[in-house]
Amino acid sequence: MSSPVTAADLRDRVRDLLAAHPPATTDRTAFLRARFDAGLAWVHYPEGLGGLGADPALQAGVDALLAEAGAPGNDPRRIGIGLGMAAPTLLAYGTEEHRRRFLRPLWTGEEVWCQLFSEPGAGSDLAALATRAVRGDDGTWVVDGQKVWTSSAHLARWAILIARTDPEAPKHRGLTYFVCDMTDPGVEVRPLRQITGEAEFNEVFLTGVRIPDGHRLGAVGDGWAVARTTLMNERVAIGGARLPREGGMIGRAARTWRDRPELRTHDLHQRLLDAWVDAEVARLTGERLRQQLAAGRPGPEGSAVKLAFARLNQRISGLEVELLGEEGLLYDDWTMRRPELVDFTGRDAGYRYLRSKGNSIEGGTSEVLLNIVAERVLGLPAEPRDDKDVPWKDLAR
């Protein structure tokens, strides 16, 4: 049995990586590929898949050493769906062939991923989705349906997709999980313009899209179990993103407070202090949950973190607009564009205020997350449900 990987081992590997691939003279993609191959991408992943089977708490030290050396990053904001949702699902349910084909270009950012889950009639009640996948005589699945609120679909090479393969089964038991090639014939992506003026979301129409059975994750009919892994990781990825102290939205509000003393009032000071403390508690809780996820122990607590994230962002952005007074009503750019990432801190307070309204919808509505916390964290009685054992085809729609 090999010895556990230590912080000293990782420092040696970082030193060797930097010596063989100096960041100043190495192409960005080439450096990221080399970092992945050295096991320094996500150190808790298995050897050969970007990791070394190390303690996930050691990742921060690796990241700090590489940042100090000026090494390029993989821009997690651009590839967050791949890193936070697709990768852990591939690791848990993918074959060895899946992992070796997809994880490296996913982590380096050479292939962007999106998530084909929500539908016009299946958002909060995701298991009611209607997109059909029918298996042909040659084993290929033919998929027809519509997905909505799909971030990064206009950039994506691959998608994680859940579709209905057995309409005779109850809604949770007739689903199957696939990897979909977004460049295949029959995939159409249309922009959805939002309150901020841009179109970071999309609707995706699937018409006769053919998916080989080799791109299925998990067993036929077991898609809901696979999807739950994705969803639990998604909520921590959204609500528990790694931030330094006073990072994210609270950092911008605090900076405005420090830089603009003429805007201060006693009431705003007290509210800012309360928000700062809550943001720090949420940040530390997110760090703990990320380590649980890395250790393969995702749980419903991620729903609480994502719920807190939505409430905090809306509260802090409202406080910042109020602090700025008339200036807070200004908006920098209503141009219709299709961004590559969501940048909460790189734009003005008006953008943060409007964009944060979506935080209580995306990744699970706050109302649904409250039910999950009540039932699965607090152990309260479940709400009555009369559709759990009814065949999907017989449900009212």
N, C-alpha and C positions, 0 to 999 in steps of 0.2 A: 504494500500500500504506500503510495507516494506521500511525501510530507505536504502539509498545507502550504499554499502560496502565501508568502509574507510580504509586508510593505517593502522590505529590503529587496526581495526578488523582483518586485515590480519596478523599483527604482533602477535596478540593473537593466531590466528590459527596456525601459524608457531611454536610458542612456545609449543602449545599443541601437535602438530605433533611430534616435536622433543622429548618431554617428553614421549610420548607413544611409540615412535619407535626410540630409540637412534641410530644414524647412525653407530656408532662404533660396535654395537652388533646386528644390524638388517640386514637380508639378503637384497641385493640390490633390487631384484624384489619386495620383500614384502614392502620395503620402498616406492618404486615408486607407487605401488598399493595404499598404504595408502595415499600418497600425492594426487593422483588422487581423491580418495574418499573424501578427505578433501576439495576439490575444489581449490587446489593450483597448479594444472597442468597448466592450461591456465585460469586465473581468469575471463576472459571475457566470457567464455563459460557458458551455462546455468547450474544451480544447478543440480547435479546428473550426469553430463557429464564431470566432471573434473574441473568445474568452479563455479563461484558464481554470474555471471551476473555483474561483477565489471568493472570499467574503465580499459581498456587494459594497460594504462600507469602505473598501479600499479604492473604489472607483474615483472618489473625489480627489485623492492624492495623485492619481495618475493624471487626471484632467488638469490639476493645478500645475504639475511639472511640465506638461506639454504646452499649456497656455503661457507659462513663464518663458519657454523657449521660442515662442512665436509660431507654434505649429498651427496649421489650419484646423478649424472645426468642421463638423458635418452639418451645421445649421439646423438644429433640432426643430426650430419653429417652422421650417419649410417641410420637413419630413416627419412631423409629429405623429401622424396616423400610422405610418410604417413602424416607427420606433416604439410607440406606446401601445399599439393595438395589434397590428399585424404580426410583428416579431414574436411577442410572447405567445400568440395563438399558434403560430408556425412551430415554435419550440415545443409547445404542449401537445399538439395534435398532428403536426406534419411528419411525413416520413423523412428518413435521412436524405433522400434525394431532394425533397422540398427544401429542407434547411440549407443544404449546400448550394442549391440553385438560387434561392431568394435572399438569404440573410445578408450576404456580403454587399451586393449592389443596393439593398435596402438601407443598410447602415451608412454606406458611403454617400448616399443621396443620388446615385446614378439612376435609380428607379424610384419614382415617387408612387406612393400607395394612396388609395382612397377607400371609403367604406360604403358599401351598397346595402344598407339596412333599412332605413326609414322609407315609408311610402305615403302617398296622399291619404290612404285610409288606415295606416298602421304606423303611428308614431309612438305615442305613449303605450299603446297596446301592440308592441312590436310583433308578438307571436301571431297576430291576426293577419300578417302580411299575405299578399295575394300573388306575388310574382311566382310563376310556375317554372319548374324544371322537369322536363319529360325525357326519360332515357330512351334513346333510339336502339335499333337492332345492332348497331355497331358499338354500343356502349357509351357513345357520346351523349351528353346531356344538352337538350335544346331549351333555352331560357327565353321567356317572354314576360315582360312586365315593366313597371316604372318605379324608379327610386327617386327620392327627393332629399333636399338639404345636404347634398353631397359635397363636402369641402374638398378642394383640390382635384376634383374630377377632370377639370380642364388641363391639368398637368400630369395626371396619373398614367403610369404604365400598367399597373396592376390594381385590382380591387379585391377586397374580401367581401363576399356576397353570401347572403342567406336567402334561400328560395324554398318554395313549397313543392315537395316531391310526392306527397300522399294526401290529397284532399279528403280522403275517407277517414283519416286519423284525426284525433283532437288536435287543436291548433299548435300546441307545444311539441307534439310528437310526430308531426308530418313534415319536418323541416330538415334540410340538408345544407351543408356549408361548403362553399367553393372558393377557389381563386379564379378570378375572371380577368382575362386579357382585355384591357381597355382599348386596344388598337384593333380588336377583331371586328369584322363586318357585323352590322346590326347594333353596335353600341353608338348611341347619339347623346351628346352632352350639350345641354342648353343652360345659359346663365340665369341665375335668379338675383335680380337687383334688390338690395336690402336698404334699410333705413339710413345707412351711412352713405349711400350713393353708389357704392361699388358692388361687385358680384363675386364675393368669395365663395358663395354656395352655388350649387347647380342642381338641375333635375336631370336624370339619366334615363333614357328610354332603351330598353333591351328588346330587340325584335329578331327572333330566330338565332340568337347568339349560341354558338356551339362551344361547349366546354368539355374537354376530355375528362374521363373519369379519373385520370391520374392527377387532376387538379382539385379533387375532393379532399376536404379535411374532415377526418372522423368518419363514422359509419353513416350509411344512408339512414335518414330518419333521426339522426342524433345531432342535428344541427343546433338545436336549442342549447344543449350542453356546451358545445363549442362556442356558440355566441355568448354565453354567459361569461366565459373566460375573457373574451374580447371586451365585453361591457364592463366587467370589474376593473380590467386594466385601463379602459378608456376613462373611467371616472377619476382614477388616481392621476392619469396622464394630464387630464384637463385641470383638475382641482389641486393637484399636488406637485405641479411642475417645480423642478429644482431652482431655487432662487437664493441669492444672498440675503442677509438681513437688510430690511428696508428696500427689497427689490420689488419690481412690479408696480402696481397701481399706487400702493401706499408711498413708494419712493417719490413719485411725481408730486403727490399732494404735499408731502413733507418738504420737498424742495421749494415748492411755491410758498409755503409758510415761511421758510427760512429766508428766501430771497425777497419777499414782498412784505416787510413788517407793517406797511401802511394798511394792509388788508386784514390784519389780525383783530379778533374780538375774543373776549373770555369764553363765550359759548363755543365758538369754532375751535378754540384751543382745546377745550375739554373733549369735544367730539373727535378731534384728530387724535388725541392721546388714546381714547377708547378704541378707535379704529386701528391704531398702530399696534396696540397690545393684542387685539384680536387677530390681526394679520400675522404677527409673529407666532402666536399659538397655532394658527393654521399652517404656517410654513413648517414648523417643527413636526406637527402631526403628519403632514405630507411626506416629510423625510422618513419618518418611521414606517409609514405605509409603503413607500417605495422599496424599502428594504424587505418588507414582508413579501411584496410582489416578486422581487428579485430572488427571494428564497423559495418561490413557488407556493406562497400561501396567500393568494388573493382572497379577499373577503368582502362582506357587505359594508364594512367600515368606509370603503372608498366612496360609497354613496354619500356619507356624511361629510367627507372632505369636499366633494364636488358641490354639495348643497351649500356649505359654508363659503366656498369660493364664489359662487354666484351672488350670494347675499352681500359678501364683503365688497366685491367689485362694484355692484350697483350702489352700495352705500358710500364707498370712497369716491367714486366718480361724481355722485351727486354732491358730496361735500366739497370736492374740488371746484365744481361749477359754481356753487354758492360762494365759496371763498373768493373766486375771481370776479364776482359781481357781474357787471355788464359785459366784461371781457369774456366771461364764460359762455355767453350766448353766441359768440362768433363761431364760425365753422370754416375750416381752411380750404376744403376742396370737395365738391359734390360730383366730380368727374366719374362717369361710368367706366370702371376698369375692372380687370380680373386679376387680383393680386396673387402673389406666390405665397404670402404668409400674412398672418394677423399680427400687427405691431401695435400693441396697446400703448406702449410708452413712447413711440416715435412720432406720434401725432398730437393734436391739441386736445384740450379737456373736453370739447364738444364731441369729438370722435369717441373718446373713451366713454362718455356718458351714454351715447347712442348705442355703441357696440356692446356695452355691458348688458343691455337689455336682453340680448340673445343668450347670455350665460345661464339664465334660468330655464332655457329651452333645450339647448344643444347638450348632447351627452346624457340625456335623460331629464325630463322636466322636474322642476323642484317638487311638484305635487307627487309624482311617482316616487322620487327619491325619499320623500317623507314617509311614504308607505313602507318602502324597503327598510329604512332605519327603524320604524316602529315594529315591524314584524320580525326582521332578521337580526337586528342589533339589540333592541329592547325586549324582544320576546312577547310583544303584545298580540292579542288575538288577531287573526287575519280577517280582512274584509270578506264578506260573503261573495262567493263566485259561483255562478250557475252554469258556466260555459266550459269548465275545465275538461269534462269528459264527453263533450258533444263533438261529433265530427265537424271539422272545419267547414265542410260544404253545406252544413245545415245551420250555420250561425247566421244571424240577421246581419245584413250589411247594407 
